[in-house]
Amino acid sequence: MGNFETSVFASGSGKNGETTDWQLRISVHDSSFAAVDYQHDGVKGRFYLGFQPRDYFEDPTASDPVDLQVESSGFSRWASNVVGTKVDPSDLIEIMAAESVDEPEDVFVEDTVVRLLNRIGMPLPGWLQSEQSSPQVEGRDQEIEKEWAAVTAAVAQDLETMTSRDYLLITYDIGRQDYSAYGQFALDDGAFQCEVVSDRFLPADVWPIDDAYFLNTGWSAPDRGNPNWSRHQKGSAEAAATPYPCAG
């Protein structure tokens, strides 16, 4: 069974439970979806994270339809007035639950709540801070590692058949349709030229780059000759695993 939690925020602080004096209320249901209610100075509304209840319960009476354009604009104004954070409504729509979702981006809606609160610059409630280091989270990390191992093996197999005329492009889903993040491989004098797009092409808030990690692990910094981070790596398996630690 997942989490059932309700947190309310007033004047920038948060606590668990119900109260009538709130500006933001987030209610998590079974770690599957969350209802987000906001109100301040005449601006108020409700949207969902993960699933909309009408989809989760397969019952159109379980929740009213959500106009994401209206709610994203309303919550953007709320965040500006209450928290002082300017956030584009289109960024919020990417986080909100659309209607008729088959599988949300996050397996556990707590992760979506974290992304929302981080985006608007609000602190995490205590129960959610502890959740980030819980056995459930550790299990999810292990699942991600297993999935990545399968991806790495598939990439290595593709690299095995590459010739000097080929290149392999891998794009990363960063939740933004207006930007493209990628890693790429080419065969160069018997070794693989591995590259990861640098922040010369993507804003830092969209594609955060850990320069120290790159430099400490043998990557060459972007320059006039190559605007990407680059590294030569022998062996297809080693090359396939190279971009992973730098892509998150």
matplotlib code that plots the C-alpha trace (Angstrom):
import matplotlib.pyplot as plt

x = [0.0, 1.2, 1.2, -1.9, -0.8, -2.1, 0.1, -1.0, 1.1, 0.5, 2.8, 5.5, 5.6, 4.1, 2.6, 0.7, -3.0, -6.1, -6.7, -8.8, -6.0, -4.0, -2.8, -1.7, -3.0, -1.5, -3.3, -1.6, -3.7, -2.0, 1.2, -0.7, -2.2, -2.3, -4.9, -3.4, -5.6, -4.4, -6.0, -4.9, -6.5, -9.2, -6.9, -7.8, -8.1, -7.4, -5.4, -3.9, -0.6, 0.0, -3.6, -6.8, -9.2, -11.8, -9.1, -7.6, -10.9, -12.3, -15.3, -16.0, -17.9, -14.8, -13.5, -14.5, -12.7, -9.6, -8.8, -5.0, -4.6, -6.7, -5.1, -1.6, -2.2, -3.9, -1.2, 1.5, -0.1, -0.5, 3.2, 4.2, 2.0, 2.6, 6.1, 7.6, 8.5, 8.0, 7.1, 5.8, 2.4, 3.7, 6.3, 3.5, 1.4, 4.3, 3.9, 0.1, -1.9, -3.6, -6.9, -6.8, -3.2, -2.1, 1.1, 2.4, 6.0, 6.7, 5.9, 5.3, 3.4, 5.6, 8.3, 6.0, 5.1, 8.8, 9.3, 6.4, 7.5, 11.1, 9.9, 8.0, 10.7, 8.7, 10.1, 9.3, 7.0, 8.7, 7.1, 8.2, 11.8, 12.0, 10.3, 13.3, 15.5, 12.9, 13.2, 10.5, 12.8, 15.8, 13.7, 12.8, 16.5, 17.4, 14.6, 16.1, 19.6, 18.2, 16.4, 19.6, 21.7, 19.3, 19.6, 23.4, 23.5, 21.4, 23.5, 26.7, 25.2, 24.6, 28.1, 29.6, 28.3, 29.3, 31.6, 33.5, 30.7, 28.1, 27.1, 24.7, 22.5, 20.8, 18.3, 17.3, 13.7, 14.0, 10.3, 10.7, 9.5, 11.4, 14.8, 16.7, 19.4, 21.5, 24.6, 26.3, 28.9, 31.2, 34.0, 37.3, 40.6, 39.5, 38.0, 34.6, 34.2, 31.6, 29.9, 27.3, 25.6, 26.9, 25.1, 26.2, 23.1, 20.7, 20.0, 21.4, 18.0, 17.0, 20.2, 22.3, 25.9, 28.3, 31.5, 33.6, 32.4, 33.3, 36.7, 37.5, 36.5, 38.6, 36.2, 37.4, 35.6, 33.8, 36.0, 35.9, 36.6, 33.9, 31.1, 30.2, 31.8, 33.8, 35.8, 37.5, 36.6, 37.8, 35.4, 31.7, 30.5, 32.6, 31.5, 27.8, 28.0, 30.0, 27.3, 25.0, 26.5, 26.5, 23.0, 20.9]
y = [0.0, 3.5, 6.7, 8.6, 12.1, 15.6, 18.6, 22.2, 25.3, 28.7, 31.7, 29.6, 26.9, 23.5, 20.9, 17.7, 17.3, 19.4, 23.1, 25.9, 28.4, 27.3, 28.7, 25.4, 21.9, 18.7, 15.4, 12.2, 9.1, 5.7, 7.1, 7.2, 10.6, 13.9, 16.6, 20.1, 23.0, 26.6, 29.8, 33.4, 36.8, 35.6, 33.2, 29.6, 26.3, 22.6, 20.3, 16.8, 15.1, 11.6, 10.7, 12.6, 10.6, 10.2, 8.2, 6.4, 5.1, 4.8, 6.8, 10.2, 11.3, 10.8, 14.3, 17.3, 17.9, 20.0, 22.8, 22.7, 26.0, 27.8, 25.9, 26.4, 30.1, 30.4, 28.5, 30.5, 33.7, 32.1, 31.1, 34.6, 36.3, 33.9, 32.5, 35.2, 32.6, 33.4, 30.2, 29.8, 28.1, 25.8, 24.4, 23.7, 21.9, 19.5, 18.5, 18.5, 15.3, 15.4, 13.6, 10.0, 9.3, 5.7, 5.9, 9.0, 10.0, 9.2, 5.8, 7.3, 10.6, 11.7, 12.3, 14.5, 16.5, 17.0, 18.3, 20.7, 22.1, 22.4, 24.2, 26.9, 27.1, 25.8, 23.5, 19.8, 18.7, 16.5, 13.3, 13.8, 14.6, 11.2, 9.5, 10.5, 8.1, 5.4, 1.7, 2.4, 5.0, 2.7, 0.0, 2.4, 3.4, -0.3, -0.7, 2.3, 0.8, -2.5, -0.7, 1.3, -1.8, -3.1, 0.1, 0.1, -3.5, -2.5, 0.5, -1.6, -4.0, -1.2, 0.1, -3.3, -3.0, 0.6, 1.6, 4.8, 6.1, 5.6, 7.6, 6.9, 9.6, 9.1, 11.7, 12.3, 13.0, 16.1, 16.9, 19.9, 19.9, 23.1, 21.6, 18.5, 17.0, 14.2, 12.1, 10.8, 8.2, 8.0, 5.6, 7.4, 5.6, 2.4, 4.1, 5.7, 9.4, 10.0, 13.4, 15.0, 18.3, 21.2, 24.1, 26.2, 25.0, 24.4, 26.7, 25.5, 25.1, 22.8, 20.7, 21.1, 20.1, 19.0, 20.5, 19.0, 15.5, 15.8, 17.2, 14.7, 11.7, 12.5, 14.5, 17.3, 20.6, 22.3, 24.6, 26.3, 23.0, 21.0, 22.8, 19.5, 17.6, 14.8, 11.8, 8.9, 5.4, 2.0, -0.9, -0.8, -1.8, 0.9, 3.5, 2.6, 3.3, 6.5, 9.2, 7.8, 9.5, 12.8, 12.8, 13.5]
z = [0.0, -0.8, 1.1, 2.2, 3.3, 3.4, 3.8, 4.1, 3.6, 5.1, 4.7, 3.1, 5.9, 5.8, 8.2, 8.0, 8.5, 7.8, 8.7, 7.3, 7.3, 4.2, 0.9, -0.6, 0.2, -1.3, -0.6, -1.8, -2.4, -2.3, -3.8, -7.2, -7.5, -5.6, -5.4, -5.3, -4.0, -3.9, -2.8, -2.1, -2.5, -4.9, -6.9, -6.3, -8.1, -8.1, -10.3, -9.9, -10.2, -11.5, -12.5, -12.4, -10.1, -12.9, -14.7, -11.8, -10.6, -14.1, -13.0, -14.6, -11.4, -9.2, -10.1, -12.2, -15.5, -15.2, -17.6, -17.6, -19.4, -16.7, -13.8, -15.0, -15.4, -12.1, -10.2, -11.9, -10.6, -7.2, -7.1, -8.1, -5.4, -2.5, -3.0, -5.3, -7.9, -11.6, -13.4, -16.9, -17.1, -19.8, -17.3, -14.9, -17.5, -18.0, -14.3, -14.0, -14.7, -18.0, -18.7, -19.9, -18.9, -19.3, -17.3, -15.6, -15.9, -12.2, -10.8, -7.4, -7.2, -4.4, -6.9, -8.9, -5.7, -5.2, -8.7, -8.3, -5.0, -6.2, -9.3, -7.3, -4.6, -1.7, 1.1, 1.3, 4.1, 6.7, 5.7, 2.1, 3.1, 5.0, 2.0, -0.2, 1.8, 2.5, 1.5, -1.2, -2.8, -2.6, -4.3, -7.0, -7.5, -7.9, -10.5, -12.4, -12.2, -13.6, -16.5, -17.3, -17.4, -20.1, -22.0, -21.7, -23.1, -26.0, -26.8, -26.6, -29.1, -31.5, -31.0, -31.9, -35.4, -36.0, -38.8, -39.3, -41.4, -38.7, -35.6, -32.8, -31.3, -27.9, -26.8, -23.2, -22.2, -20.0, -20.1, -22.4, -26.0, -26.8, -26.0, -27.1, -24.8, -26.3, -26.2, -29.3, -30.4, -33.4, -34.2, -34.4, -35.1, -33.3, -30.3, -29.6, -29.5, -26.8, -26.5, -24.3, -25.2, -23.1, -21.5, -24.4, -26.1, -23.2, -20.2, -16.9, -15.3, -18.2, -18.4, -15.2, -15.9, -13.2, -14.6, -11.8, -12.5, -16.2, -15.6, -12.8, -15.0, -18.0, -20.2, -22.4, -21.8, -24.7, -26.9, -30.3, -32.0, -30.2, -28.3, -26.5, -23.6, -25.2, -24.3, -26.2, -24.9, -26.0, -25.9, -26.8, -23.3, -21.6, -24.2, -23.8, -20.0, -20.3, -20.6, -17.9, -14.8, -16.5, -17.9, -14.8]

ax = plt.figure().add_subplot(projection="3d")
ax.plot(x, y, z, "-o")
ax.set_aspect("equal")
plt.show()
